[in-house]
Structures are given as structure tokens and as C-alpha cells.
Amino acid sequence: MSAPYGPSGLQPGQPYLPPPQPYGFGAQADPGPVPPARPMQRPALLTLSVVMIIAGSMLLMTELALVWMFVYIARDPLGYSGTDGVVYHMFEQFHLQMLQGLALVGFGFPGAAVVLSFFLLMRKPWPRIAISLLGAAAIVAAAVVLSANISWVLPVGVYIAFAVVILWTPAVSAWCSGRDSLNPAP
């Protein structure tokens, strides 16, 4: 039978004293088993970057496909002169830009980024390098293709640059190097 406070066998009113601990020079109590080091949790910035890459890429590809389909379908019933002609030629210019390389930039780079972003979860250093190079190439290619309208590249370029820069923070670097804990054993 166990007493509510402490081991059984104590008389009422008798204080409970814990077992004696070793003391003196060099005396150490047995700390018990040492818990194994916890694996380092995936950094939030890595997750943010992966989500930004996938969401931004899928949104860009979907948006571009929808606009291209609209332009392709809407230009057919328009006339070649007057107000209809102005709208027709704007639509035709967009369609021709898509065929001359904008489609490769608009669909190829985001598609590759989606695939590469899943490799970031492998805890290897090469996916960060590959995504960084892909992001830089996407910004440069978009700036070359849209050199007449560089203001269209700026918001997308800032978004891509932010998603890539947060991959190079110290926490993400430590996680990608494969170290198993924040405090390595001596």
C-alpha cells in the first residue's frame, strides 16, 4: 500500500527525505542514460522557400496558360482595322512573343523549379545550388525576352530572388549539410 506523498512505511508526521547524494571532490551522481541527439527539424525558411517556389511556379504557369488561351481564342473574331484591329494586333503580338521564346521561359523555368524544389527536402547541398542557378537564369531570360517591357520582369524577379536568398540562411545551410543536431557532441 502506497502513501499519497512519498514511499510507504513512513509514520504520520515523519518527513520524507530523498536518498543521499554523493558529495565531495570528484563525486558525481550517475546522471542516467544520455538521451540520443534529436534530428534537426527542417527550418521554416526552407519550407517557406519550397512553398513559394511551388505556389509561384504553378500560379505563373496557370496564369500564363489561361491568358494565352484567352488571347488565342479572342483574336479570331476581331477585324483587322479600327478599334478591333488595334486589339487584334496586341493579341497577335502577345501570341507571337509566346511562340518566339516567352513560352519556354514562362513554362520551362517554373516547371523545372517545381521538380527541383522537391529535391531540397533530401538534405543535400546540390539542390540549393541548382535552384539558385535556375532562378538567376529565369530572371535573365525573362529580362532578355521582355527587354522592351522590363517593368513586367521586376515583380517576378524580386519574388524569385527572395525565394532563392532565403535558401542561403545559416539554419538552412546547417540543415542541408546533413548535421543531425543543432548542438553536435564534443
C-alpha positions as CSV (number, residue, x, y, z in Angstrom):
1,M,0.0,0.0,0.0
2,S,1.4,3.3,-1.0
3,A,1.0,6.6,0.8
4,P,-0.2,9.6,-1.1
5,Y,3.0,11.6,-0.6
6,G,6.2,9.5,-0.6
7,P,7.0,5.9,-0.1
8,S,5.0,3.6,2.2
9,G,6.4,2.8,5.7
10,L,6.6,6.4,6.9
11,Q,4.9,7.2,10.2
12,P,2.5,10.1,10.2
13,G,4.4,13.3,10.8
14,Q,7.7,11.8,9.8
15,P,9.4,13.9,7.0
16,Y,10.3,12.2,3.7
17,L,14.0,12.6,2.9
18,P,15.3,11.8,-0.5
19,P,18.1,9.3,-0.8
20,P,21.6,10.7,-0.1
21,Q,23.6,12.0,-3.0
22,P,27.4,11.6,-3.2
23,Y,29.4,14.7,-2.3
24,G,33.0,15.7,-2.0
25,F,35.8,16.2,-4.5
26,G,35.3,14.2,-7.7
27,A,32.0,12.7,-6.6
28,Q,29.4,12.6,-9.3
29,A,25.9,11.3,-9.3
30,D,25.0,9.0,-12.1
31,P,23.1,11.2,-14.5
32,G,21.4,8.1,-16.0
33,P,21.2,7.3,-19.7
34,V,22.1,10.1,-22.0
35,P,19.2,10.8,-24.4
36,P,20.2,10.5,-28.1
37,A,20.6,13.7,-30.1
38,R,17.4,14.8,-31.8
39,P,17.5,15.2,-35.5
40,M,17.4,18.8,-36.5
41,Q,14.0,20.0,-37.5
42,R,13.6,21.2,-41.1
43,P,14.0,25.0,-40.9
44,A,10.9,27.1,-41.5
45,L,12.7,29.2,-44.1
46,L,13.3,26.1,-46.2
47,T,9.7,25.2,-46.1
48,L,8.8,28.8,-47.0
49,S,11.1,28.7,-50.0
50,V,9.7,25.4,-51.2
51,V,6.1,26.6,-50.8
52,M,7.0,29.9,-52.6
53,I,8.7,28.1,-55.4
54,I,5.9,25.6,-56.0
55,A,3.0,28.0,-55.5
56,G,4.6,30.8,-57.5
57,S,5.6,28.5,-60.4
58,M,2.2,26.8,-60.6
59,L,0.4,30.1,-60.4
60,L,2.6,31.6,-63.1
61,M,2.2,28.6,-65.5
62,T,-1.6,28.5,-64.9
63,E,-2.0,32.3,-65.3
64,L,0.1,32.3,-68.5
65,A,-1.8,29.4,-70.0
66,L,-5.1,31.0,-69.2
67,V,-4.1,34.3,-70.8
68,W,-2.6,32.6,-73.8
69,M,-5.8,30.6,-74.4
70,F,-7.9,33.7,-74.0
71,V,-5.7,35.7,-76.4
72,Y,-5.6,32.9,-79.0
73,I,-9.4,32.4,-78.9
74,A,-10.4,36.1,-78.6
75,R,-8.3,37.3,-81.6
76,D,-10.1,35.2,-84.2
77,P,-13.4,37.1,-84.3
78,L,-11.8,40.6,-84.3
79,G,-11.4,42.6,-87.5
80,Y,-8.1,43.9,-88.9
81,S,-8.9,47.6,-88.8
82,G,-10.3,50.2,-86.5
83,T,-10.6,49.5,-82.8
84,D,-10.9,45.8,-83.4
85,G,-7.7,46.0,-85.4
86,V,-5.8,47.6,-82.5
87,V,-6.9,44.9,-80.1
88,Y,-6.3,42.1,-82.7
89,H,-2.7,43.3,-83.3
90,M,-2.0,43.5,-79.5
91,F,-3.3,39.9,-79.1
92,E,-1.3,38.8,-82.2
93,Q,1.9,40.4,-80.8
94,F,1.5,38.5,-77.5
95,H,0.8,35.3,-79.3
96,L,3.9,35.7,-81.5
97,Q,6.0,36.6,-78.4
98,M,4.9,33.3,-76.8
99,L,5.9,31.4,-79.9
100,Q,9.3,33.2,-80.1
101,G,10.5,32.1,-76.6
102,L,8.3,33.5,-73.9
103,A,6.5,30.2,-73.6
104,L,9.8,28.4,-72.9
105,V,10.7,31.0,-70.2
106,G,7.1,31.0,-68.9
107,F,6.6,27.3,-68.7
108,G,10.1,25.7,-68.8
109,F,11.7,27.5,-65.9
110,P,8.8,27.2,-63.5
111,G,8.3,23.6,-64.4
112,A,11.9,22.8,-63.7
113,A,11.7,24.8,-60.4
114,V,8.8,22.7,-59.2
115,V,10.7,19.5,-59.9
116,L,13.9,20.8,-58.3
117,S,12.1,22.1,-55.2
118,F,11.2,18.6,-54.1
119,F,14.9,17.7,-54.2
120,L,15.5,20.4,-51.5
121,L,14.0,18.0,-48.9
122,M,16.8,15.5,-49.5
123,R,19.2,17.4,-47.2
124,K,21.8,17.6,-50.0
125,P,23.7,20.8,-51.0
126,W,23.3,20.5,-54.8
127,P,19.5,21.3,-55.0
128,R,20.1,24.7,-53.4
129,I,22.8,25.5,-56.0
130,A,20.7,24.2,-58.9
131,I,17.6,26.2,-57.8
132,S,19.8,29.3,-57.3
133,L,21.2,29.0,-60.8
134,L,17.8,28.3,-62.3
135,G,16.3,31.3,-60.5
136,A,19.1,33.6,-61.9
137,A,18.7,32.1,-65.4
138,A,14.9,32.6,-65.2
139,I,15.4,36.3,-64.3
140,V,18.0,36.9,-67.0
141,A,15.9,35.0,-69.7
142,A,12.8,36.9,-68.8
143,A,14.7,40.2,-68.9
144,V,16.1,39.3,-72.4
145,V,12.7,38.2,-73.8
146,L,10.8,41.1,-72.3
147,S,13.6,43.7,-72.8
148,A,11.1,46.2,-74.2
149,N,8.8,45.9,-71.1
150,I,11.3,45.3,-68.3
151,S,8.7,46.5,-65.7
152,W,7.0,43.1,-66.2
153,V,10.1,41.4,-65.0
154,L,10.7,43.3,-61.8
155,P,8.0,41.9,-59.5
156,V,8.6,38.3,-60.7
157,G,12.4,38.9,-60.3
158,V,12.0,40.1,-56.7
159,Y,9.8,37.2,-55.9
160,I,12.3,34.7,-57.3
161,A,15.3,36.4,-55.7
162,F,13.6,36.3,-52.3
163,A,12.7,32.6,-52.6
164,V,16.4,31.9,-53.5
165,V,18.0,34.1,-51.0
166,I,16.3,32.5,-48.0
167,L,17.7,29.2,-49.1
168,W,21.2,30.5,-48.1
169,T,20.4,31.4,-44.4
170,P,22.5,29.8,-41.7
171,A,19.7,27.5,-40.5
172,V,19.0,26.1,-44.0
173,S,22.8,25.7,-44.6
174,A,23.2,23.7,-41.4
175,W,20.2,21.5,-42.3
176,C,21.3,20.9,-45.9
177,S,24.8,20.0,-44.7
178,G,23.3,16.9,-43.0
179,R,24.3,17.7,-39.4
180,D,21.9,15.8,-37.2
181,S,21.5,18.2,-34.3
182,L,22.0,21.9,-33.5
183,N,24.5,21.1,-30.7
184,P,26.9,18.5,-32.0
185,A,28.6,16.2,-29.5
186,P,32.2,17.3,-28.4
